[in-house]
Amino acid sequence: VRQCPDSRVVIYPPPVVVTFPGPILSTFPQQSVVGSAGAPEVGAGFNAARTPGGSHVYGG
């Protein structure tokens, strides 16, 4: 029986351009832009492989 090592999932998020109207920028600070570009941490499974934007899966 051959065991594969722990698989690593590397996510490359696509470039996201978020445009807000002027008044909303004062209500939503920088966290709103950072949250849209952040990639979720992946534990076990290959759920991230279904993420659009060119995800790459390494491992067994």
PDB file of N, CA, C, O and CB in Angstrom:
ATOM      1  N   VAL A   1       0.857  -1.190   0.000  1.00  0.00           N
ATOM      2  CA  VAL A   1       0.000   0.000   0.000  1.00  0.00           C
ATOM      3  C   VAL A   1       0.885   1.229   0.000  1.00  0.00           C
ATOM      4  O   VAL A   1       1.753   1.387   0.858  1.00  0.00           O
ATOM      5  CB  VAL A   1      -0.965   0.012   1.227  1.00  0.00           C
ATOM      6  N   ARG A   2       0.659   2.082  -0.954  1.00  0.00           N
ATOM      7  CA  ARG A   2       1.467   3.296  -1.073  1.00  0.00           C
ATOM      8  C   ARG A   2       0.683   4.479  -0.535  1.00  0.00           C
ATOM      9  O   ARG A   2      -0.453   4.730  -0.937  1.00  0.00           O
ATOM     10  CB  ARG A   2       1.888   3.545  -2.543  1.00  0.00           C
ATOM     11  N   GLN A   3       1.308   5.191   0.373  1.00  0.00           N
ATOM     12  CA  GLN A   3       0.634   6.342   0.971  1.00  0.00           C
ATOM     13  C   GLN A   3       1.148   7.619   0.332  1.00  0.00           C
ATOM     14  O   GLN A   3       2.347   7.796   0.116  1.00  0.00           O
ATOM     15  CB  GLN A   3       0.846   6.376   2.503  1.00  0.00           C
ATOM     16  N   CYS A   4       0.220   8.491   0.042  1.00  0.00           N
ATOM     17  CA  CYS A   4       0.599   9.783  -0.503  1.00  0.00           C
ATOM     18  C   CYS A   4       0.880  10.745   0.646  1.00  0.00           C
ATOM     19  O   CYS A   4       0.242  10.658   1.695  1.00  0.00           O
ATOM     20  CB  CYS A   4      -0.507  10.339  -1.436  1.00  0.00           C
ATOM     21  N   PRO A   5       1.815  11.650   0.460  1.00  0.00           N
ATOM     22  CA  PRO A   5       2.046  12.657   1.503  1.00  0.00           C
ATOM     23  C   PRO A   5       0.871  13.618   1.588  1.00  0.00           C
ATOM     24  O   PRO A   5      -0.024  13.617   0.743  1.00  0.00           O
ATOM     25  CB  PRO A   5       3.348  13.436   1.231  1.00  0.00           C
ATOM     26  N   ASP A   6       0.898  14.430   2.622  1.00  0.00           N
ATOM     27  CA  ASP A   6      -0.173  15.408   2.797  1.00  0.00           C
ATOM     28  C   ASP A   6      -0.207  16.347   1.596  1.00  0.00           C
ATOM     29  O   ASP A   6       0.811  16.917   1.205  1.00  0.00           O
ATOM     30  CB  ASP A   6       0.016  16.209   4.112  1.00  0.00           C
ATOM     31  N   SER A   7      -1.377  16.492   1.031  1.00  0.00           N
ATOM     32  CA  SER A   7      -1.522  17.327  -0.153  1.00  0.00           C
ATOM     33  C   SER A   7      -1.524  18.794   0.245  1.00  0.00           C
ATOM     34  O   SER A   7      -2.046  19.177   1.292  1.00  0.00           O
ATOM     35  CB  SER A   7      -2.809  16.973  -0.918  1.00  0.00           C
ATOM     36  N   ARG A   8      -0.930  19.596  -0.613  1.00  0.00           N
ATOM     37  CA  ARG A   8      -0.955  21.040  -0.402  1.00  0.00           C
ATOM     38  C   ARG A   8      -1.812  21.682  -1.486  1.00  0.00           C
ATOM     39  O   ARG A   8      -1.727  21.320  -2.659  1.00  0.00           O
ATOM     40  CB  ARG A   8       0.487  21.635  -0.409  1.00  0.00           C
ATOM     41  N   VAL A   9      -2.621  22.620  -1.083  1.00  0.00           N
ATOM     42  CA  VAL A   9      -3.468  23.334  -2.032  1.00  0.00           C
ATOM     43  C   VAL A   9      -3.024  24.791  -2.031  1.00  0.00           C
ATOM     44  O   VAL A   9      -3.105  25.477  -1.012  1.00  0.00           O
ATOM     45  CB  VAL A   9      -4.996  23.197  -1.667  1.00  0.00           C
ATOM     46  N   VAL A  10      -2.561  25.248  -3.169  1.00  0.00           N
ATOM     47  CA  VAL A  10      -2.103  26.625  -3.294  1.00  0.00           C
ATOM     48  C   VAL A  10      -3.110  27.378  -4.140  1.00  0.00           C
ATOM     49  O   VAL A  10      -3.404  26.986  -5.269  1.00  0.00           O
ATOM     50  CB  VAL A  10      -0.675  26.699  -3.917  1.00  0.00           C
ATOM     51  N   ILE A  11      -3.633  28.452  -3.596  1.00  0.00           N
ATOM     52  CA  ILE A  11      -4.674  29.215  -4.281  1.00  0.00           C
ATOM     53  C   ILE A  11      -4.069  30.527  -4.779  1.00  0.00           C
ATOM     54  O   ILE A  11      -3.474  31.284  -4.011  1.00  0.00           O
ATOM     55  CB  ILE A  11      -5.896  29.482  -3.337  1.00  0.00           C
ATOM     56  N   TYR A  12      -4.230  30.777  -6.052  1.00  0.00           N
ATOM     57  CA  TYR A  12      -3.829  32.052  -6.624  1.00  0.00           C
ATOM     58  C   TYR A  12      -5.103  32.826  -6.962  1.00  0.00           C
ATOM     59  O   TYR A  12      -5.715  32.582  -8.002  1.00  0.00           O
ATOM     60  CB  TYR A  12      -2.919  31.854  -7.893  1.00  0.00           C
ATOM     61  N   PRO A  13      -5.504  33.750  -6.100  1.00  0.00           N
ATOM     62  CA  PRO A  13      -6.747  34.473  -6.375  1.00  0.00           C
ATOM     63  C   PRO A  13      -6.599  35.364  -7.599  1.00  0.00           C
ATOM     64  O   PRO A  13      -5.537  35.943  -7.822  1.00  0.00           O
ATOM     65  CB  PRO A  13      -7.160  35.311  -5.163  1.00  0.00           C
ATOM     66  N   PRO A  14      -7.646  35.475  -8.381  1.00  0.00           N
ATOM     67  CA  PRO A  14      -7.589  36.338  -9.555  1.00  0.00           C
ATOM     68  C   PRO A  14      -7.567  37.797  -9.125  1.00  0.00           C
ATOM     69  O   PRO A  14      -8.013  38.122  -8.025  1.00  0.00           O
ATOM     70  CB  PRO A  14      -8.783  36.068 -10.493  1.00  0.00           C
ATOM     71  N   PRO A  15      -7.061  38.670  -9.967  1.00  0.00           N
ATOM     72  CA  PRO A  15      -7.070  40.088  -9.619  1.00  0.00           C
ATOM     73  C   PRO A  15      -8.501  40.601  -9.493  1.00  0.00           C
ATOM     74  O   PRO A  15      -9.315  40.444 -10.402  1.00  0.00           O
ATOM     75  CB  PRO A  15      -6.302  40.905 -10.669  1.00  0.00           C
ATOM     76  N   VAL A  16      -8.786  41.207  -8.367  1.00  0.00           N
ATOM     77  CA  VAL A  16     -10.139  41.684  -8.106  1.00  0.00           C
ATOM     78  C   VAL A  16     -10.108  43.200  -8.018  1.00  0.00           C
ATOM     79  O   VAL A  16      -9.333  43.777  -7.256  1.00  0.00           O
ATOM     80  CB  VAL A  16     -10.718  41.060  -6.800  1.00  0.00           C
ATOM     81  N   VAL A  17     -10.946  43.821  -8.794  1.00  0.00           N
ATOM     82  CA  VAL A  17     -11.053  45.276  -8.750  1.00  0.00           C
ATOM     83  C   VAL A  17     -12.412  45.618  -8.166  1.00  0.00           C
ATOM     84  O   VAL A  17     -13.451  45.330  -8.759  1.00  0.00           O
ATOM     85  CB  VAL A  17     -10.866  45.916 -10.172  1.00  0.00           C
ATOM     86  N   VAL A  18     -12.388  46.232  -7.003  1.00  0.00           N
ATOM     87  CA  VAL A  18     -13.637  46.578  -6.329  1.00  0.00           C
ATOM     88  C   VAL A  18     -13.768  48.090  -6.340  1.00  0.00           C
ATOM     89  O   VAL A  18     -12.893  48.807  -5.854  1.00  0.00           O
ATOM     90  CB  VAL A  18     -13.680  46.017  -4.867  1.00  0.00           C
ATOM     91  N   THR A  19     -14.862  48.561  -6.895  1.00  0.00           N
ATOM     92  CA  THR A  19     -15.096  50.004  -6.941  1.00  0.00           C
ATOM     93  C   THR A  19     -16.298  50.338  -6.076  1.00  0.00           C
ATOM     94  O   THR A  19     -17.375  49.766  -6.247  1.00  0.00           O
ATOM     95  CB  THR A  19     -15.315  50.494  -8.399  1.00  0.00           C
ATOM     96  N   PHE A  20     -16.112  51.257  -5.155  1.00  0.00           N
ATOM     97  CA  PHE A  20     -17.200  51.714  -4.305  1.00  0.00           C
ATOM     98  C   PHE A  20     -17.494  53.171  -4.627  1.00  0.00           C
ATOM     99  O   PHE A  20     -16.593  53.925  -4.994  1.00  0.00           O
ATOM    100  CB  PHE A  20     -16.850  51.537  -2.802  1.00  0.00           C
ATOM    101  N   PRO A  21     -18.744  53.565  -4.493  1.00  0.00           N
ATOM    102  CA  PRO A  21     -19.059  54.992  -4.605  1.00  0.00           C
ATOM    103  C   PRO A  21     -18.375  55.778  -3.494  1.00  0.00           C
ATOM    104  O   PRO A  21     -17.976  55.211  -2.477  1.00  0.00           O
ATOM    105  CB  PRO A  21     -20.583  55.220  -4.557  1.00  0.00           C
ATOM    106  N   GLY A  22     -18.245  57.064  -3.693  1.00  0.00           N
ATOM    107  CA  GLY A  22     -17.531  57.913  -2.742  1.00  0.00           C
ATOM    108  C   GLY A  22     -17.978  57.799  -1.291  1.00  0.00           C
ATOM    109  O   GLY A  22     -17.135  57.553  -0.427  1.00  0.00           O
ATOM    110  N   PRO A  23     -19.256  57.963  -0.981  1.00  0.00           N
ATOM    111  CA  PRO A  23     -19.680  57.955   0.431  1.00  0.00           C
ATOM    112  C   PRO A  23     -19.436  56.624   1.128  1.00  0.00           C
ATOM    113  O   PRO A  23     -19.227  56.598   2.341  1.00  0.00           O
ATOM    114  CB  PRO A  23     -21.144  58.298   0.525  1.00  0.00           C
ATOM    115  N   ILE A  24     -19.460  55.515   0.385  1.00  0.00           N
ATOM    116  CA  ILE A  24     -19.319  54.208   1.027  1.00  0.00           C
ATOM    117  C   ILE A  24     -17.884  53.984   1.486  1.00  0.00           C
ATOM    118  O   ILE A  24     -17.651  53.218   2.421  1.00  0.00           O
ATOM    119  CB  ILE A  24     -19.749  53.088   0.070  1.00  0.00           C
ATOM    120  N   LEU A  25     -16.921  54.638   0.846  1.00  0.00           N
ATOM    121  CA  LEU A  25     -15.533  54.449   1.249  1.00  0.00           C
ATOM    122  C   LEU A  25     -15.310  54.884   2.694  1.00  0.00           C
ATOM    123  O   LEU A  25     -14.465  54.314   3.385  1.00  0.00           O
ATOM    124  CB  LEU A  25     -14.604  55.223   0.320  1.00  0.00           C
ATOM    125  N   SER A  26     -16.037  55.863   3.150  1.00  0.00           N
ATOM    126  CA  SER A  26     -15.864  56.297   4.530  1.00  0.00           C
ATOM    127  C   SER A  26     -16.499  55.303   5.495  1.00  0.00           C
ATOM    128  O   SER A  26     -16.081  55.209   6.649  1.00  0.00           O
ATOM    129  CB  SER A  26     -16.465  57.689   4.732  1.00  0.00           C
ATOM    130  N   THR A  27     -17.509  54.557   5.034  1.00  0.00           N
ATOM    131  CA  THR A  27     -18.174  53.594   5.903  1.00  0.00           C
ATOM    132  C   THR A  27     -17.405  52.286   5.959  1.00  0.00           C
ATOM    133  O   THR A  27     -17.296  51.678   7.024  1.00  0.00           O
ATOM    134  CB  THR A  27     -19.598  53.343   5.428  1.00  0.00           C
ATOM    135  N   PHE A  28     -16.865  51.840   4.819  1.00  0.00           N
ATOM    136  CA  PHE A  28     -16.115  50.591   4.776  1.00  0.00           C
ATOM    137  C   PHE A  28     -14.639  50.916   4.610  1.00  0.00           C
ATOM    138  O   PHE A  28     -14.211  51.301   3.522  1.00  0.00           O
ATOM    139  CB  PHE A  28     -16.616  49.672   3.625  1.00  0.00           C
ATOM    140  N   PRO A  29     -13.853  50.768   5.672  1.00  0.00           N
ATOM    141  CA  PRO A  29     -12.419  51.057   5.560  1.00  0.00           C
ATOM    142  C   PRO A  29     -11.692  49.971   4.784  1.00  0.00           C
ATOM    143  O   PRO A  29     -12.314  49.182   4.073  1.00  0.00           O
ATOM    144  CB  PRO A  29     -11.795  51.207   6.946  1.00  0.00           C
ATOM    145  N   GLN A  30     -10.376  49.934   4.925  1.00  0.00           N
ATOM    146  CA  GLN A  30      -9.542  49.067   4.101  1.00  0.00           C
ATOM    147  C   GLN A  30      -9.853  47.590   4.300  1.00  0.00           C
ATOM    148  O   GLN A  30      -9.569  46.788   3.410  1.00  0.00           O
ATOM    149  CB  GLN A  30      -8.091  49.320   4.399  1.00  0.00           C
ATOM    150  N   GLN A  31     -10.424  47.205   5.432  1.00  0.00           N
ATOM    151  CA  GLN A  31     -10.692  45.790   5.679  1.00  0.00           C
ATOM    152  C   GLN A  31     -11.591  45.192   4.605  1.00  0.00           C
ATOM    153  O   GLN A  31     -11.465  44.008   4.293  1.00  0.00           O
ATOM    154  CB  GLN A  31     -11.331  45.606   7.048  1.00  0.00           C
ATOM    155  N   SER A  32     -12.487  45.976   4.038  1.00  0.00           N
ATOM    156  CA  SER A  32     -13.409  45.429   3.050  1.00  0.00           C
ATOM    157  C   SER A  32     -12.663  45.007   1.784  1.00  0.00           C
ATOM    158  O   SER A  32     -13.048  44.034   1.136  1.00  0.00           O
ATOM    159  CB  SER A  32     -14.497  46.455   2.710  1.00  0.00           C
ATOM    160  N   VAL A  33     -11.606  45.726   1.430  1.00  0.00           N
ATOM    161  CA  VAL A  33     -10.846  45.378   0.234  1.00  0.00           C
ATOM    162  C   VAL A  33      -9.938  44.190   0.519  1.00  0.00           C
ATOM    163  O   VAL A  33      -9.782  43.312  -0.330  1.00  0.00           O
ATOM    164  CB  VAL A  33     -10.020  46.582  -0.257  1.00  0.00           C
ATOM    165  N   VAL A  34      -9.335  44.153   1.708  1.00  0.00           N
ATOM    166  CA  VAL A  34      -8.437  43.051   2.052  1.00  0.00           C
ATOM    167  C   VAL A  34      -9.222  41.752   2.163  1.00  0.00           C
ATOM    168  O   VAL A  34      -8.728  40.695   1.773  1.00  0.00           O
ATOM    169  CB  VAL A  34      -7.691  43.343   3.372  1.00  0.00           C
ATOM    170  N   GLY A  35     -10.439  41.819   2.690  1.00  0.00           N
ATOM    171  CA  GLY A  35     -11.232  40.610   2.856  1.00  0.00           C
ATOM    172  C   GLY A  35     -11.624  39.989   1.527  1.00  0.00           C
ATOM    173  O   GLY A  35     -11.791  38.772   1.446  1.00  0.00           O
ATOM    174  N   SER A  36     -11.775  40.792   0.489  1.00  0.00           N
ATOM    175  CA  SER A  36     -12.192  40.241  -0.793  1.00  0.00           C
ATOM    176  C   SER A  36     -11.042  39.531  -1.495  1.00  0.00           C
ATOM    177  O   SER A  36     -11.275  38.663  -2.337  1.00  0.00           O
ATOM    178  CB  SER A  36     -12.744  41.342  -1.683  1.00  0.00           C
ATOM    179  N   ALA A  37      -9.807  39.886  -1.162  1.00  0.00           N
ATOM    180  CA  ALA A  37      -8.666  39.279  -1.836  1.00  0.00           C
ATOM    181  C   ALA A  37      -8.044  38.158  -1.025  1.00  0.00           C
ATOM    182  O   ALA A  37      -7.161  37.462  -1.526  1.00  0.00           O
ATOM    183  CB  ALA A  37      -7.627  40.324  -2.131  1.00  0.00           C
ATOM    184  N   GLY A  38      -8.477  37.962   0.212  1.00  0.00           N
ATOM    185  CA  GLY A  38      -7.883  36.930   1.056  1.00  0.00           C
ATOM    186  C   GLY A  38      -8.343  35.545   0.649  1.00  0.00           C
ATOM    187  O   GLY A  38      -9.486  35.365   0.228  1.00  0.00           O
ATOM    188  N   ALA A  39      -7.463  34.568   0.771  1.00  0.00           N
ATOM    189  CA  ALA A  39      -7.806  33.184   0.455  1.00  0.00           C
ATOM    190  C   ALA A  39      -8.075  32.422   1.748  1.00  0.00           C
ATOM    191  O   ALA A  39      -7.312  32.553   2.705  1.00  0.00           O
ATOM    192  CB  ALA A  39      -6.673  32.501  -0.359  1.00  0.00           C
ATOM    193  N   PRO A  40      -9.138  31.633   1.794  1.00  0.00           N
ATOM    194  CA  PRO A  40      -9.435  30.872   3.013  1.00  0.00           C
ATOM    195  C   PRO A  40      -8.405  29.781   3.248  1.00  0.00           C
ATOM    196  O   PRO A  40      -7.854  29.213   2.306  1.00  0.00           O
ATOM    197  CB  PRO A  40     -10.829  30.257   2.932  1.00  0.00           C
ATOM    198  N   GLU A  41      -8.155  29.499   4.516  1.00  0.00           N
ATOM    199  CA  GLU A  41      -7.194  28.454   4.855  1.00  0.00           C
ATOM    200  C   GLU A  41      -7.837  27.089   4.637  1.00  0.00           C
ATOM    201  O   GLU A  41      -8.981  26.862   5.030  1.00  0.00           O
ATOM    202  CB  GLU A  41      -6.703  28.603   6.322  1.00  0.00           C
ATOM    203  N   VAL A  42      -7.106  26.199   4.019  1.00  0.00           N
ATOM    204  CA  VAL A  42      -7.648  24.891   3.666  1.00  0.00           C
ATOM    205  C   VAL A  42      -7.000  23.834   4.538  1.00  0.00           C
ATOM    206  O   VAL A  42      -5.773  23.761   4.618  1.00  0.00           O
ATOM    207  CB  VAL A  42      -7.425  24.578   2.167  1.00  0.00           C
ATOM    208  N   GLY A  43      -7.808  23.015   5.190  1.00  0.00           N
ATOM    209  CA  GLY A  43      -7.280  21.925   5.997  1.00  0.00           C
ATOM    210  C   GLY A  43      -7.241  20.657   5.170  1.00  0.00           C
ATOM    211  O   GLY A  43      -6.371  20.508   4.311  1.00  0.00           O
ATOM    212  N   ALA A  44      -8.165  19.743   5.411  1.00  0.00           N
ATOM    213  CA  ALA A  44      -8.216  18.502   4.647  1.00  0.00           C
ATOM    214  C   ALA A  44      -9.240  18.643   3.525  1.00  0.00           C
ATOM    215  O   ALA A  44     -10.191  19.419   3.621  1.00  0.00           O
ATOM    216  CB  ALA A  44      -8.565  17.299   5.564  1.00  0.00           C
ATOM    217  N   GLY A  45      -9.022  17.880   2.469  1.00  0.00           N
ATOM    218  CA  GLY A  45      -9.978  17.901   1.361  1.00  0.00           C
ATOM    219  C   GLY A  45      -9.493  18.775   0.227  1.00  0.00           C
ATOM    220  O   GLY A  45      -8.477  19.461   0.338  1.00  0.00           O
ATOM    221  N   PHE A  46     -10.234  18.739  -0.864  1.00  0.00           N
ATOM    222  CA  PHE A  46      -9.860  19.483  -2.051  1.00  0.00           C
ATOM    223  C   PHE A  46     -10.965  20.460  -2.424  1.00  0.00           C
ATOM    224  O   PHE A  46     -11.241  20.668  -3.606  1.00  0.00           O
ATOM    225  CB  PHE A  46      -9.564  18.533  -3.215  1.00  0.00           C
ATOM    226  N   ASN A  47     -11.593  21.056  -1.427  1.00  0.00           N
ATOM    227  CA  ASN A  47     -12.658  22.006  -1.720  1.00  0.00           C
ATOM    228  C   ASN A  47     -12.113  23.217  -2.475  1.00  0.00           C
ATOM    229  O   ASN A  47     -12.815  23.804  -3.298  1.00  0.00           O
ATOM    230  CB  ASN A  47     -13.347  22.454  -0.425  1.00  0.00           C
ATOM    231  N   ALA A  48     -10.872  23.588  -2.199  1.00  0.00           N
ATOM    232  CA  ALA A  48     -10.316  24.765  -2.854  1.00  0.00           C
ATOM    233  C   ALA A  48     -10.046  24.525  -4.330  1.00  0.00           C
ATOM    234  O   ALA A  48      -9.883  25.478  -5.091  1.00  0.00           O
ATOM    235  CB  ALA A  48      -9.042  25.190  -2.165  1.00  0.00           C
ATOM    236  N   ALA A  49      -9.995  23.257  -4.747  1.00  0.00           N
ATOM    237  CA  ALA A  49      -9.732  22.972  -6.151  1.00  0.00           C
ATOM    238  C   ALA A  49     -10.891  23.434  -7.028  1.00  0.00           C
ATOM    239  O   ALA A  49     -10.723  23.633  -8.231  1.00  0.00           O
ATOM    240  CB  ALA A  49      -9.479  21.479  -6.353  1.00  0.00           C
ATOM    241  N   ARG A  50     -12.065  23.602  -6.424  1.00  0.00           N
ATOM    242  CA  ARG A  50     -13.218  24.068  -7.191  1.00  0.00           C
ATOM    243  C   ARG A  50     -13.294  25.592  -7.235  1.00  0.00           C
ATOM    244  O   ARG A  50     -14.201  26.152  -7.850  1.00  0.00           O
ATOM    245  CB  ARG A  50     -14.500  23.503  -6.599  1.00  0.00           C
ATOM    246  N   THR A  51     -12.353  26.256  -6.590  1.00  0.00           N
ATOM    247  CA  THR A  51     -12.390  27.711  -6.562  1.00  0.00           C
ATOM    248  C   THR A  51     -11.971  28.261  -7.922  1.00  0.00           C
ATOM    249  O   THR A  51     -10.906  27.897  -8.419  1.00  0.00           O
ATOM    250  CB  THR A  51     -11.474  28.263  -5.444  1.00  0.00           C
ATOM    251  N   PRO A  52     -12.766  29.115  -8.531  1.00  0.00           N
ATOM    252  CA  PRO A  52     -12.362  29.684  -9.818  1.00  0.00           C
ATOM    253  C   PRO A  52     -11.173  30.612  -9.651  1.00  0.00           C
ATOM    254  O   PRO A  52     -11.001  31.239  -8.606  1.00  0.00           O
ATOM    255  CB  PRO A  52     -13.527  30.436 -10.463  1.00  0.00           C
ATOM    256  N   GLY A  53     -10.368  30.694 -10.675  1.00  0.00           N
ATOM    257  CA  GLY A  53      -9.234  31.591 -10.631  1.00  0.00           C
ATOM    258  C   GLY A  53      -7.905  30.877 -10.765  1.00  0.00           C
ATOM    259  O   GLY A  53      -6.873  31.455 -10.423  1.00  0.00           O
ATOM    260  N   GLY A  54      -7.886  29.653 -11.245  1.00  0.00           N
ATOM    261  CA  GLY A  54      -6.625  28.972 -11.495  1.00  0.00           C
ATOM    262  C   GLY A  54      -6.011  28.369 -10.257  1.00  0.00           C
ATOM    263  O   GLY A  54      -4.867  28.687  -9.933  1.00  0.00           O
ATOM    264  N   SER A  55      -6.721  27.513  -9.551  1.00  0.00           N
ATOM    265  CA  SER A  55      -6.165  26.857  -8.377  1.00  0.00           C
ATOM    266  C   SER A  55      -5.285  25.684  -8.809  1.00  0.00           C
ATOM    267  O   SER A  55      -5.573  24.998  -9.789  1.00  0.00           O
ATOM    268  CB  SER A  55      -7.293  26.377  -7.433  1.00  0.00           C
ATOM    269  N   HIS A  56      -4.221  25.474  -8.063  1.00  0.00           N
ATOM    270  CA  HIS A  56      -3.297  24.394  -8.371  1.00  0.00           C
ATOM    271  C   HIS A  56      -3.218  23.459  -7.174  1.00  0.00           C
ATOM    272  O   HIS A  56      -3.117  23.910  -6.033  1.00  0.00           O
ATOM    273  CB  HIS A  56      -1.893  24.944  -8.739  1.00  0.00           C
ATOM    274  N   VAL A  57      -3.266  22.154  -7.436  1.00  0.00           N
ATOM    275  CA  VAL A  57      -3.241  21.165  -6.367  1.00  0.00           C
ATOM    276  C   VAL A  57      -1.962  20.356  -6.492  1.00  0.00           C
ATOM    277  O   VAL A  57      -1.641  19.823  -7.554  1.00  0.00           O
ATOM    278  CB  VAL A  57      -4.495  20.242  -6.417  1.00  0.00           C
ATOM    279  N   TYR A  58      -1.233  20.277  -5.369  1.00  0.00           N
ATOM    280  CA  TYR A  58      -0.001  19.505  -5.349  1.00  0.00           C
ATOM    281  C   TYR A  58      -0.136  18.373  -4.348  1.00  0.00           C
ATOM    282  O   TYR A  58      -0.837  18.516  -3.346  1.00  0.00           O
ATOM    283  CB  TYR A  58       1.208  20.399  -5.006  1.00  0.00           C
ATOM    284  N   GLY A  59       0.522  17.251  -4.601  1.00  0.00           N
ATOM    285  CA  GLY A  59       0.540  16.155  -3.647  1.00  0.00           C
ATOM    286  C   GLY A  59      -0.143  14.929  -4.209  1.00  0.00           C
ATOM    287  O   GLY A  59      -0.460  14.860  -5.397  1.00  0.00           O
ATOM    288  N   GLY A  60      -0.366  13.953  -3.327  1.00  0.00           N
ATOM    289  CA  GLY A  60      -0.964  12.712  -3.780  1.00  0.00           C
ATOM    290  C   GLY A  60      -2.448  12.761  -3.700  1.00  0.00           C
ATOM    291  O   GLY A  60      -3.118  11.788  -4.046  1.00  0.00           O
TER     292      GLY A  60
END
